[in-house]
Every structure is written in C-alpha cells, then in structure tokens.
Amino acid sequence: QYAFSLKTAEAAFIDAEKLFAEESFKTKKGWKKEGEHSAIAVWAKSTPQGKIISVSAVLDCPLEAAMNETWRGIDTLTSWNTQINYAEIIVTLSDHADILIYGNNDVLVVTGREFLTTRLYRKTGDGYIMASRSVELPEKPEGTERIRANVILGASRLRVDPTNARRTLCDVVMLGDLKGTMPKQIVDTVLPTVMVMATELNIKHFKEIGKSA
C-alpha cells in the first residue's frame, strides 16, 4: 500500500546524500549568501526545479540526542516550535521511514501551508542524514484550510562538531513549491528569513535538550 511512499523517501535520501557530498556544497561555489546572521549561515542556489536554500548552524546538543529529538519529537513539536500548528505521523513504514503530515502558521507574508511528506533517515560515516519529499495519499486529500505545498527535497545532516563532542553541526536544505498565488519572487525573498527564524527556534530548543543529554 505504501511501497511508492517508501521508494519516494529512498529517492529523496539519495538526492540528499549526493547534495551533501558535493564539493560545491562544502565550498558554496555557485551558491549565493543570503544575509548576515551571527550564528547561522544561509545560502541559496537556483536550480531547474526552483531555489534551493541551505541553512547551517551549531546545536548545543550531542549528536545522538539531537537525532533522537529530530526524528522522534514530532508529538511535542507544537509545544516549542511556534511556526508549527499541527504535526502527526500517519504511517510508520519502518524503523527508519514514515509518513508525516504537518501544517505551519502564518509566518511573515506567507500564509500557513500543509505538508504531507515521507521521511527516511540513515546513519552515515560521521552522523546522520534525513530526507523528505512530498507524497499523495488517497486517505489524506488536500483540505480547504491550508494550501498543500510540494516539498521536492527537504533534508538535514547532523554531524559531531569536531571541536566539541557535545555539539552537533546541522545543515538543512529545502527545495519546494509553496503553491498558491504569491509571486515566486516574493517567496524566494522571504523563505530564507523564514528558515532562519525556524533555525533560531531549533538552536534554543536543542540547547535545552542538550542540558539533560
């Protein structure tokens, strides 16, 4: 029943792994820096599928605790992340894959969207990579309250900070289509700021997680 969703997650993971491994991702050659932020690095690049945004930060939390919260903390997401209105795992596909539905609140000029995605994570040589991509399920049709966005690739890479084993290097990339009538130019301008706001929330939350890890 969910074989296609699992294949979609696997394909997203392969794309994420390839992107993170590219030398140009490391050097940011071909990427454009988006603004100046003290603890967060934001870059963007145009692709045939749209604008891909990369956000990097250091989480004051050990790797395993950070990964555990990232993957298993969906139930408590709305209690600390003010951008998220609701979030629920619909189907568990395996120990490393699931299908998630979530909706965000209005942020800046972007009205709330809904996301129905399949996720997959795997352990890598120095940490973890998690990837997600939109899917369609007959039992979860798009509602009228929120436009359902299309996540072409959402991915996170978590690695131990080589300078401090109790900290985690976090890279997040997002490529998607928010749908709706908002001009693409405005969306492309606002999205990096929205992602920075989300990262600031993450930094604060994972610092709390790290205290008890």
TIKESE-289427 format. One line per 4 residues: their letters; for each residue x, y, z of C-alpha. Coordinates in pm, 1 decimal. Each point is the difference from the previous one (the first is absolute). Layout:
# residues N
A) X,Y,Z ~ ...
END
This chain:
# residues 213
QYAF) 0.0,0.0,0.0 ~ 279.7,242.4,86.2 ~ 273.5,-143.6,-220.6 ~ 5.0,312.8,-217.8
SLKT) 41.5,222.5,305.9 ~ 297.8,-205.0,116.1 ~ 157.8,17.9,-346.1 ~ -60.3,375.8,-1.9
AEAA) 178.2,33.5,334.2 ~ 291.4,-210.6,-124.1 ~ 30.8,216.0,-312.7 ~ -1.9,315.7,213.0
FIDA) 271.7,-146.7,221.3 ~ 220.5,-78.7,-300.5 ~ -42.9,358.9,-123.6 ~ 81.0,137.9,345.5
EKLF) 307.0,-219.3,42.5 ~ 125.7,106.9,-341.7 ~ -56.7,369.7,74.3 ~ 177.0,-8.9,336.1
AEES) 294.8,-186.0,-156.1 ~ 54.4,256.9,-275.2 ~ 316.7,204.5,34.2 ~ -196.9,307.6,-107.0
FKTK) -233.0,-47.0,298.2 ~ 298.7,5.9,232.6 ~ 165.5,300.0,-167.6 ~ -331.4,164.2,-98.4
KGWK) 131.6,62.1,-349.5 ~ -299.8,96.8,-212.8 ~ -204.5,85.0,309.1 ~ -98.5,351.5,106.2
KEGE) 18.7,112.2,362.0 ~ -333.9,119.8,135.7 ~ 46.3,268.9,263.9 ~ 228.1,17.8,303.1
HSAI) -87.5,-202.3,308.0 ~ 233.4,-43.1,296.5 ~ -57.2,-369.2,72.7 ~ -166.4,-115.7,-321.0
AVWA) 131.9,-29.0,-356.3 ~ -261.7,28.8,-276.0 ~ 66.4,-67.9,-367.0 ~ -219.1,-39.0,-306.9
KSTP) 40.6,-130.8,-351.0 ~ -226.3,-2.9,-303.2 ~ -77.5,-342.0,-146.6 ~ -225.6,-111.5,-286.3
QGKI) -256.4,-100.3,265.3 ~ 17.1,326.9,190.3 ~ 205.3,172.6,267.1 ~ 171.7,-229.2,249.4
ISVS) 87.3,146.0,339.0 ~ 268.8,-125.6,237.3 ~ 15.0,94.0,367.9 ~ 288.4,-105.0,225.2
AVLD) 32.9,38.6,375.5 ~ 158.9,-158.6,306.3 ~ -234.5,-164.4,251.4 ~ 110.1,-1.3,363.8
CPLE) -109.1,-362.6,31.1 ~ 175.1,-337.7,-48.1 ~ -55.4,-174.6,-333.2 ~ -207.3,-297.7,118.6
AAMN) -230.6,218.1,208.9 ~ -41.4,244.1,-289.3 ~ -85.6,-277.8,-243.8 ~ -239.3,-165.2,242.9
ETWR) -189.0,326.4,51.4 ~ -1.1,80.9,-372.5 ~ -147.9,-337.0,-93.2 ~ -215.2,-90.3,298.9
GIDT) -102.4,340.8,129.6 ~ -296.6,54.7,-233.2 ~ -260.6,-38.5,277.5 ~ 141.7,293.6,196.4
LTSW) 92.8,220.5,-296.2 ~ -286.5,245.5,46.5 ~ 89.9,53.2,367.4 ~ 320.8,187.2,-84.7
NTQI) 0.2,78.7,-373.3 ~ -227.4,300.6,-49.0 ~ 12.6,-41.9,-377.4 ~ -176.4,-338.2,15.3
NYAE) -378.1,-22.8,48.0 ~ -34.2,-379.6,-6.7 ~ 216.3,-303.1,-75.3 ~ -78.4,-371.0,-7.5
IIVT) 163.5,-319.7,-119.9 ~ -263.9,-173.3,-212.5 ~ 182.0,-320.6,-87.8 ~ 318.6,-161.2,128.0
LSDH) 157.4,-168.6,-302.0 ~ 303.0,-141.1,183.3 ~ 233.3,84.7,286.9 ~ 159.8,253.8,-233.1
ADIL) -293.8,127.3,-209.2 ~ -346.5,146.3,49.8 ~ -265.3,227.9,-146.8 ~ -59.0,330.7,173.9
IYGN) -266.1,268.0,-35.1 ~ 49.4,344.6,148.8 ~ -124.6,353.2,-41.2 ~ 174.1,325.3,77.4
NDVL) -136.1,330.4,122.0 ~ 12.0,323.8,-196.2 ~ 359.9,123.0,-0.6 ~ 75.8,351.9,-125.2
VVTG) -192.3,38.6,-327.9 ~ -29.2,-375.5,-61.3 ~ -332.9,-148.0,107.2 ~ -1.7,-340.6,166.2
REFL) 61.8,-303.2,-219.2 ~ -52.0,-372.5,44.8 ~ 265.9,-259.5,-76.2 ~ -51.7,-372.3,-56.8
TTRL) 342.5,-157.4,-24.4 ~ 176.4,-331.0,23.9 ~ 321.9,1.5,206.1 ~ 299.6,-229.4,21.4
YRKT) 321.3,14.2,200.9 ~ 320.6,-197.7,-4.2 ~ 320.1,4.2,200.6 ~ 299.3,120.7,-199.0
GDGY) 371.8,-13.1,65.9 ~ -0.9,303.0,228.0 ~ -363.0,48.3,95.9 ~ -345.8,-21.0,-153.7
IMAS) -183.5,116.4,-310.5 ~ -377.2,35.5,-3.4 ~ -191.9,72.7,-320.1 ~ -363.3,72.2,-81.9
RSVE) -216.9,48.7,-308.0 ~ -368.5,63.6,-59.6 ~ -235.0,-289.4,-72.0 ~ -370.5,-33.0,-68.1
LPEK) -227.3,-232.8,195.1 ~ -365.4,-67.3,-90.2 ~ -91.9,-6.8,369.9 ~ 151.3,344.9,53.4
PEGT) -140.8,228.5,-271.9 ~ 88.5,367.3,1.8 ~ -236.7,199.5,218.7 ~ -133.6,353.2,-38.9
ERIR) 163.9,157.8,303.9 ~ 358.5,-9.4,-128.9 ~ 160.7,-22.9,-341.4 ~ 211.0,-315.1,-17.6
ANVI) 356.0,81.5,-100.3 ~ 225.5,-226.7,-202.8 ~ 328.5,-95.5,166.0 ~ 234.2,-103.3,-280.0
LGAS) 285.1,-58.6,243.9 ~ 26.4,69.7,368.2 ~ 309.5,-133.4,172.8 ~ 203.1,26.2,318.8
RLRV) 355.4,-109.7,70.0 ~ 116.0,-35.5,359.1 ~ 367.5,-52.9,87.1 ~ 212.1,15.7,313.4
DPTN) 175.5,334.7,33.9 ~ 371.4,-91.6,-27.6 ~ 86.9,279.8,245.0 ~ -251.1,-107.8,265.8
ARRT) -148.9,-350.4,23.2 ~ -303.3,131.9,189.3 ~ -105.3,218.6,-291.1 ~ -154.5,-89.5,-335.6
LCDV) 57.1,157.3,-340.1 ~ -335.6,34.5,-173.2 ~ -58.1,64.3,-370.8 ~ -355.2,33.8,-132.6
VMLG) -96.4,34.6,-365.3 ~ -342.0,70.7,-145.5 ~ -124.5,-1.0,-357.8 ~ -371.3,28.0,-53.9
DLKG) -301.6,172.0,-145.4 ~ -231.2,174.0,246.1 ~ -276.0,6.9,-263.8 ~ -263.4,270.9,28.8
TMPK) -10.6,340.3,-167.2 ~ 289.8,176.6,169.7 ~ 254.3,118.6,-261.3 ~ 304.0,-227.2,-17.0
QIVD) 235.8,296.0,42.3 ~ -155.4,88.2,336.3 ~ 9.1,-362.7,115.6 ~ 367.1,-30.4,-97.8
TVLP) 77.9,316.9,194.8 ~ -190.7,-95.2,314.9 ~ 78.8,-372.8,30.9 ~ 361.1,40.9,119.7
TVMV) -123.9,225.3,281.3 ~ -269.0,-251.8,94.3 ~ 263.2,-274.3,15.1 ~ 226.7,216.2,216.4
MATE) -288.8,56.6,241.1 ~ -56.9,-377.2,13.9 ~ 370.2,-60.8,61.1 ~ 4.3,250.6,286.7
LNIK) -282.4,-196.7,161.9 ~ 194.4,-322.9,-54.4 ~ 318.0,140.8,154.8 ~ -191.8,104.5,311.6
HFKE) -188.9,-330.2,29.2 ~ 296.7,-228.6,-57.9 ~ 200.2,191.2,259.7 ~ -265.4,-104.2,252.6
IGKS) 10.2,-360.6,-126.9 ~ 378.6,5.1,29.5 ~ -9.6,97.4,367.4 ~ -148.9,-335.4,96.8
A) 179.3,-212.0,-261.0
END
